C-alpha cells in the first residue's frame, strides 16, 4: 500500500485536477459545451471522457518523469520525495510515467487524429522539459507553457477547426505557466527577485488579456469579472509576500497558489466564451484540488 501511495504521489493528483480544467476550458472556448447539452450528444460526451482520461495520463506521466530525471538532485534538496526516500525506485517510476503517457496518447486518438497528434506533442514537450528544458533559463518556462497550451488545445478538438479559429487563446496558459516556472526557480534557495517581478508582470498580462477578451465579447464581461477577481485574489497576495522576503518557503506557497489557480484561469476563459454557468462547473474542481493539495505535494 505504501509503494502504491508513493507512486500516486509522483503524479501530483492535485495538479491533475487543474489539467482536467484545461480540457473543460478548451471545450468552452470552442463552443463544444453547447453541443454537449443537445439531444443525442452521446458522442460528444464520450469524446470529452476520452480527453479527460488523456490529460490524466499526460500530466501524471509528465510530472512523474520529472522526479525520475531529478532523482539525484532530490537526494540533496528534497530527500522526502518518493524516489530519494526509497518508497519508489527510478525504474518503477519511469515505467509508470511511460505507461501513463502512452495511455494518454491512446485515449486522445480515440477522439480523432488531431487530438492524438496533440497528445504526442504534449508528451514530447513534457519529457523534453523534464530532461533538459527546465535547466534552460529562457526556453524552460516557454517549454512548460507549451505543455499547458497543448492541453487546452486538446479540449478544443471536440469542434473541428476550433484550434485554427481560437489559436491565440493558447497564449494564456503558455504565458501563465511560464510565469509559474520562472517564480518556482526560487523554491529551494530563494533570492530570485528578477524572476519574481517577471512572474508578476506575466500574471498581470494574463488577467488583462482575459479581461479584454471578455470585454470584446460584451455579453460575457460581467459574467467573467467575478472569476477574474477571484483569480487576482488567489495569486497576487502570496506573490507580493514572496517578493518582500524572497524566502524559499513563501516562494513555494506562491507557486502552489498559482498552480491551483490554473483552475481559475480556465474558469475565467470559460466565462468569457460560454458564460458563468460553464465557469462555475470548472470552479467546482478547485475545492477538490485544494483538498488533494493537503495530502499530496503540488510543487
ChimeraX attribute file (.defattr): number of C-alpha atoms within 10 A of each C-alpha:
attribute: neighborCount
match mode: 1-to-1
recipient: residues
	/A:1	5
	/A:2	9
	/A:3	13
	/A:4	10
	/A:5	13
	/A:6	20
	/A:7	20
	/A:8	17
	/A:9	20
	/A:10	27
	/A:11	29
	/A:12	22
	/A:13	22
	/A:14	25
	/A:15	27
	/A:16	23
	/A:17	24
	/A:18	26
	/A:19	26
	/A:20	24
	/A:21	31
	/A:22	32
	/A:23	28
	/A:24	28
	/A:25	33
	/A:26	31
	/A:27	29
	/A:28	25
	/A:29	26
	/A:30	25
	/A:31	18
	/A:32	24
	/A:33	22
	/A:34	13
	/A:35	16
	/A:36	18
	/A:37	12
	/A:38	10
	/A:39	7
	/A:40	10
	/A:41	12
	/A:42	13
	/A:43	12
	/A:44	19
	/A:45	17
	/A:46	14
	/A:47	20
	/A:48	24
	/A:49	15
	/A:50	19
	/A:51	30
	/A:52	25
	/A:53	19
	/A:54	31
	/A:55	33
	/A:56	25
	/A:57	28
	/A:58	34
	/A:59	30
	/A:60	27
	/A:61	29
	/A:62	28
	/A:63	22
	/A:64	28
	/A:65	27
	/A:66	22
	/A:67	23
	/A:68	24
	/A:69	16
	/A:70	18
	/A:71	20
	/A:72	15
	/A:73	12
	/A:74	18
	/A:75	14
	/A:76	10
	/A:77	13
	/A:78	16
	/A:79	15
	/A:80	13
	/A:81	19
	/A:82	23
	/A:83	25
	/A:84	22
	/A:85	15
	/A:86	13
	/A:87	15
	/A:88	19
	/A:89	18
	/A:90	19
	/A:91	11
	/A:92	13
	/A:93	24
	/A:94	18
	/A:95	16
	/A:96	21
	/A:97	28
	/A:98	21
	/A:99	16
	/A:100	25
	/A:101	30
	/A:102	19
	/A:103	19
	/A:104	28
	/A:105	26
	/A:106	19
	/A:107	25
	/A:108	31
	/A:109	21
	/A:110	15
	/A:111	21
	/A:112	13
	/A:113	12
	/A:114	16
	/A:115	26
	/A:116	22
	/A:117	15
	/A:118	20
	/A:119	30
	/A:120	21
	/A:121	17
	/A:122	28
	/A:123	26
	/A:124	16
	/A:125	21
	/A:126	26
	/A:127	23
	/A:128	17
	/A:129	25
	/A:130	23
	/A:131	15
	/A:132	13
	/A:133	19
	/A:134	20
	/A:135	13
	/A:136	12
	/A:137	12
	/A:138	12
	/A:139	15
	/A:140	20
	/A:141	24
	/A:142	22
	/A:143	24
	/A:144	27
	/A:145	26
	/A:146	24
	/A:147	27
	/A:148	27
	/A:149	24
	/A:150	24
	/A:151	30
	/A:152	29
	/A:153	29
	/A:154	31
	/A:155	29
	/A:156	28
	/A:157	27
	/A:158	29
	/A:159	17
	/A:160	12
	/A:161	12
	/A:162	19
	/A:163	21
	/A:164	10
	/A:165	10
	/A:166	14
	/A:167	13
	/A:168	10
	/A:169	19
	/A:170	19
	/A:171	16
	/A:172	24
	/A:173	24
	/A:174	22
	/A:175	23
	/A:176	28
	/A:177	27
	/A:178	26
	/A:179	27
	/A:180	26
	/A:181	23
	/A:182	25
	/A:183	29
	/A:184	23
	/A:185	21
	/A:186	23
	/A:187	20
	/A:188	14
	/A:189	13
	/A:190	19
	/A:191	18
	/A:192	20
	/A:193	16
	/A:194	12
	/A:195	19
	/A:196	25
	/A:197	17
	/A:198	15
	/A:199	23
	/A:200	21
	/A:201	12
	/A:202	20
	/A:203	24
	/A:204	13
	/A:205	15
	/A:206	20
	/A:207	18
	/A:208	13
	/A:209	15
	/A:210	22
	/A:211	21
	/A:212	14
	/A:213	17
	/A:214	24
	/A:215	16
	/A:216	12
	/A:217	12
	/A:218	12
	/A:219	14
	/A:220	20
	/A:221	21
	/A:222	16
	/A:223	21
	/A:224	26
	/A:225	19
	/A:226	14
	/A:227	24
	/A:228	22
	/A:229	13
	/A:230	14
	/A:231	23
	/A:232	17
	/A:233	12
	/A:234	17
	/A:235	23
	/A:236	17
	/A:237	13
	/A:238	19
	/A:239	24
	/A:240	17
	/A:241	15
	/A:242	26
	/A:243	22
	/A:244	10
	/A:245	14
	/A:246	20
	/A:247	18
	/A:248	19
	/A:249	16
	/A:250	21
	/A:251	29
	/A:252	23
	/A:253	20
	/A:254	26
	/A:255	27
	/A:256	20
	/A:257	22
	/A:258	25
	/A:259	22
	/A:260	25
	/A:261	23
	/A:262	24
	/A:263	28
	/A:264	29
	/A:265	31
	/A:266	30
	/A:267	32
	/A:268	33
	/A:269	28
	/A:270	34
	/A:271	30
	/A:272	31
	/A:273	25
	/A:274	24
	/A:275	21
	/A:276	22
	/A:277	13
	/A:278	22
	/A:279	28
	/A:280	16
	/A:281	14
	/A:282	26
	/A:283	20
	/A:284	14
	/A:285	19
	/A:286	21
	/A:287	12
	/A:288	14
	/A:289	21
	/A:290	18
	/A:291	11
	/A:292	18
	/A:293	18
	/A:294	10
	/A:295	12
	/A:296	20
	/A:297	16
	/A:298	24
	/A:299	15
